[in-house]
Amino acid sequence: MKSIPNILSAGRLVLTLFMFVALALAAGGVPYFSERLTVDMQFSLERWAFWAFVIAAVTDFFDGWLARKLDAVTVWGAILDPIGDKVLVAGAVLGLMALGPQPMVVLPAGLILFREFTVSALREVGAGKGIKLPVTLLAKWKTTLQLISLGGELLLASWGAFDLPADPGLRDPVAMAIHGLFWLATLITLITGAQYWEQTRKALKD
């Protein structure tokens, strides 16, 4: 039972890989194979990729919750969990970009990736000097908003694959809401990044 949280974290990595490859394949980014796809097959891959993302995002909540509930917090789990989060976000962003031009997504997506890699570097440097950067409540909300908004962006980019109404009167307001949520997630992402930067700077100064 105590191995379940680690299995979920590892499963998130596997699902993320599947999601990214499926989106890259649907977008025509896999030589030989993409050229042989029909439109229906491309749409099917987009749908599978979306649901793989949703399931992977759900495991992000349950692996940590179960680890605490089962008293199964391990070093391996502490390594897998944050890696799984960042790989899922990065994989979704890259897959989203592969699907085609996303003008409203490019800037916030780039800022999110910049923050995630910067904070990872800060944690690595800090760990070498005995500095710990605890996950804040705002950072947890950051991850939640990132995953929800990225799920929305993937759905929006795969609109036709789900056979959703093409009426601009419906799609445009939905797109505006999803883009707004993604920008909000980006803002909180940058705020938490600045907080970690400041914590590291003070710790190194002391």
PEUR-V26163 format. One record per helix or strand. SS is the DSSP state (2 for helix, 1 for strand). FROM is the first residue (numbers start at 1). LEN is the number of residues. Records with the same first field share a line. If there is no record, write none. Layout:
# PEUR-V26163
SS->FROM-LEN + FROM-LEN
This chain:
# PEUR-V26163
2->4-23 + 34-3 + 39-31 + 75-24 + 103-26 + 137-21 + 159-4 + 168-38
